[in-house]
Amino acid sequence: MAQVLEFKLPDLGEGLTEAEIVRWLVGVGDVVAIDQPVVEVETAKAMVEVPCPYGGVVTARYGEEGTELPVGAPLLTVAVGGTGAPEELAEAAPGTAPTVGETAAESAVSSEHSGNVLVGYGTAEPAARRRRVRHESHAVAKATAPASAAVAAPAPAAVAVAGHEGPVPVISPLVRKLARDRGLDLREVRGSGPEGLILRADVELAIAALERPAAAPAPSPAAAPAVTSSPAAASAGERVPLRGVRGAVADKLSRSRTEIPDATCWVDADATELMAARAAMNAAGGTKISLLALLARICVHALARFPELNSTVDMAAREIVRLPAVHLGFAAQTPRGLVVPVVKDAGTRTAESLTAEFARLTEAARESALTPADLTGGTFTLNNYGVFGVDGSTPIINHPEAAMLGVGRIIPKPWVHQGELAVRQVVQLSLTFDHRVCDGGTAGGFLRYVADCVEQPAVLLRTL
């Protein structure tokens, strides 16, 4: 006989205590393999696919899409064990049967479970086992799950659109979130995309229509009350929930400014030779080297000379912890807000390897596909705010790190070069540092070394 096991929302790590269900990947009656992703959730850090450690038949799901659940709350129940015979699967989940052409051995459920909770975190089963068998009929196993708690039928793969017949393509999680945050029912929105797909523009137009005040007859002058100001009227305005990525960023930045006594120093540097060196590298063929990769190489060499800045402070023990490896974070702007992906072991990577990893993490950030591992463990942050067209900034340290290097835009400016006035490619560099780990001499030495490498890339040859 099959045994019904409950799978709860696992601890996703890094202090995360809740997650929001973005999309169910399985329905009631589906056969799932061990470590198959069953639900996509959004935390304050990233979008994560959560795999189920059990193999069997899904008998119940808990929570609709858009529901926020605490860690430890039930996600779904799975009927496991037995021989996998069609009649036994039907007993575990009435109304279901193996797909035509599938053998009983292929559809067998196993009482063994992996114990893994996140895809990419030591999942032992090969990717080929992560398959899902959809059945033509989906029903709840009434004898194995309380009807009051479980969702009685699988959620549709997409939201229905008013006036549209048939299935609709899956709507982007970002579009669903925008509608949910503004109280918009997507069933009342007509999609303009392929096959009626609801696009962001459709949601924004619907929101604007909802917020547009209805026309009303103007009162006569005699009946019009005197206009008076009130605190309630003065404080009226749009309220945006401070949660998700925006809330996490707010908490972290507030903690940084509260706990870290930071200071900032800056310097202008002539980046003409660095730009020329990059052009020569790329002209030689092979992988095109990014400017960010070259700046990262300079950073890790500077940190080798000034290890005080690759550290963290343990105030409970009243100790400065100098870290052995450089895990380099970099600021990336995404539709979900500012995130800081981390390039692990940046000090051991070549310029080509750094270029490839920056590109991978940037693309994953844009697609909301970063994992918690991609966003944690940084020891120093490189912030290229020059992409926003600005020259300088005073960055806020990414707690619990000890420093951040900011890089402004590189633009032609008048510059004294070899005793003569010339037009050179100039960049402003700024370093914000934790004054507990070092004094201004160390911070200034680090920044000056970075500037020297930008102005004369050959300086790096001494340490290669």
Secondary structure, 3 states (H helix, E strand, C coil): CCEEEEEECCCCCCCCCEEEEEEECCCCCCEECCCEEEEEEECCCCEEEEEECECEEEEEECCCCCCEEECCCEEEEEEECCCCCHHHHHHHCCCCCCCCCCCCCCCCCCCCECCCCCCCCCCCCCHHHCCEECCCCCCCCCCCCCCCCCECCCCCCCCCCCCCCCCCCCCCHHHHHHHHHCCCCHHHCCCCCHHHCCCHHHHHHHHHHHHCCCCCCCCCCCCCCCCCCCHHHHCCCCCCCCCHHHHHHHHHHHHHHHHCCEEEEEEEEECHHHHHHHHHHHHCCCCCCCHHHHHHHHHHHHHHHCHHHCEEEECCCCEEEECCCCCEEECEEECCEEECCEECCHHHCCHHHHHHHHHHHHHHHHCCCCCHHHHCCCCEEEEEHHHHCCCCCCCCCCCCCCEEEEECCCEEEEEEECCEEEEEEEEEEEEEEECCCCCHHHHHHHHHHHHHHHHCHHHHHHHC
